[in-house]
Amino acid sequence: MKVLTAAVQAMEQGHAAALVTVVGVQGSAPRHGGARMLVYADGRTVGTVGGGVFEHRVVEQARLAIGEGRPRRYLVHLTRDLGMCCGGEMDAFIEPLERRERLVIHGAGHVGAATARMAVPLGFQVTVVDDREELLQDADLPDAVERIEADPRRVLDQLPSGPLAYHLVVTHEHALDQDLVEALLPRELAWLGMIGSKTKVTRFLLRLRAAGVDPALFERLCAPVGLDIGAETPEEIAVSIAAELIRVRRRADRPSLPMSTQPLPARGEGVSATPWAWRRPGG
């Protein structure tokens, strides 16, 4: 049980790790089927799958699986392949643990609240920060959302950072937006987004440059935030932001176009789907 307990803690705390399970044994082997071991990205382990060369190789395989983010199998003959005296075979399944991303939303207004409601079922651990008590309490947020009543600038050091931390800046003041972006840009984050028009974003970047912020950091800011789907209402904007979060999570670098625009031979060369609402009369 200590292996599974450690695995749960690793997922909750955002530590990169992989669970190793012996799924098959043939002949003489140091452990039976079902034996488990947890391997962290730095090579530390909890539990054992038999020790010796086999376990050393499994740890190597687990670290590779963590880096790739994909499970893998390790099947080996202990004597022929590893020079061990056991004489049997062992088959291990190595599964990287999914770590739960943290999304911090700075601002409990219409868009911030709608995005929080959208992000929870997507698996994000959501925190909403706002210094307006009445708005924070009346935002109709899911119970799973953590609420922090404070000026976001004063609690930044208490909020998540690192490769699993996503920050969305959607406050009610341009000055507050700019202060937050300036403070967050140098930090290691999975994603930093800010709502606003192209004009607002351009002005912010010019001000940040004038304030001495390294322009090389500007590419870290996803603004205007969200995928371009023509969103207007808070709920539609939340959908576009959620789509961008998924795109970053899945490391999808392809253009953000409807999948129906991809060529299909059955439609004919150069023909893509055209919704009825886009068609001209008689078209």
URFEN-V861964 format. One record per pair of residues at least 24 apart in sequence whose C-alpha atoms are under 6 Angstrom apart, sorted by the first residue. I is the first residue (numbers start at 0). J is the second residue. D is the distance in whole Angstrom. If there is no record, write none. Layout:
i:I j:J d:D
i:I j:J d:D
This chain:
i:2 j:45 d:6
i:2 j:46 d:6
i:10 j:98 d:5
i:13 j:98 d:5
i:15 j:40 d:6
i:16 j:40 d:6
i:16 j:95 d:6
i:16 j:96 d:6
i:17 j:94 d:5
i:17 j:95 d:4
i:17 j:96 d:5
i:18 j:93 d:6
i:18 j:94 d:5
i:19 j:92 d:6
i:19 j:93 d:5
i:20 j:91 d:5
i:20 j:92 d:5
i:21 j:90 d:6
i:21 j:91 d:4
i:22 j:90 d:6
i:22 j:91 d:6
i:23 j:89 d:6
i:23 j:90 d:5
i:24 j:88 d:6
i:24 j:89 d:5
i:25 j:87 d:5
i:25 j:88 d:5
i:26 j:87 d:4
i:27 j:85 d:5
i:27 j:86 d:6
i:27 j:87 d:5
i:28 j:85 d:6
i:28 j:87 d:6
i:65 j:95 d:5
i:70 j:94 d:4
i:100 j:163 d:5
i:101 j:125 d:6
i:101 j:164 d:5
i:101 j:165 d:6
i:102 j:165 d:5
i:102 j:166 d:6
i:103 j:127 d:6
i:103 j:166 d:5
i:104 j:167 d:5
i:105 j:168 d:5
i:105 j:169 d:6
i:105 j:170 d:6
i:106 j:169 d:5
i:106 j:170 d:4
i:107 j:135 d:6
i:109 j:233 d:6
i:110 j:233 d:5
i:112 j:138 d:6
i:113 j:234 d:6
i:113 j:237 d:6
i:114 j:237 d:5
i:160 j:188 d:6
i:161 j:187 d:5
i:161 j:188 d:5
i:162 j:188 d:5
i:162 j:189 d:5
i:163 j:189 d:6
i:164 j:188 d:5
i:164 j:189 d:5
i:165 j:189 d:5
i:165 j:190 d:5
i:166 j:191 d:5
i:167 j:191 d:6
i:167 j:192 d:5
i:167 j:193 d:6
i:168 j:193 d:5
i:169 j:194 d:6
i:191 j:220 d:5
i:191 j:221 d:6
i:192 j:220 d:6
i:192 j:221 d:5
i:192 j:222 d:6
i:192 j:224 d:5
i:193 j:222 d:5
i:193 j:224 d:5
i:194 j:223 d:5
i:194 j:224 d:5
i:195 j:223 d:5
i:196 j:223 d:6
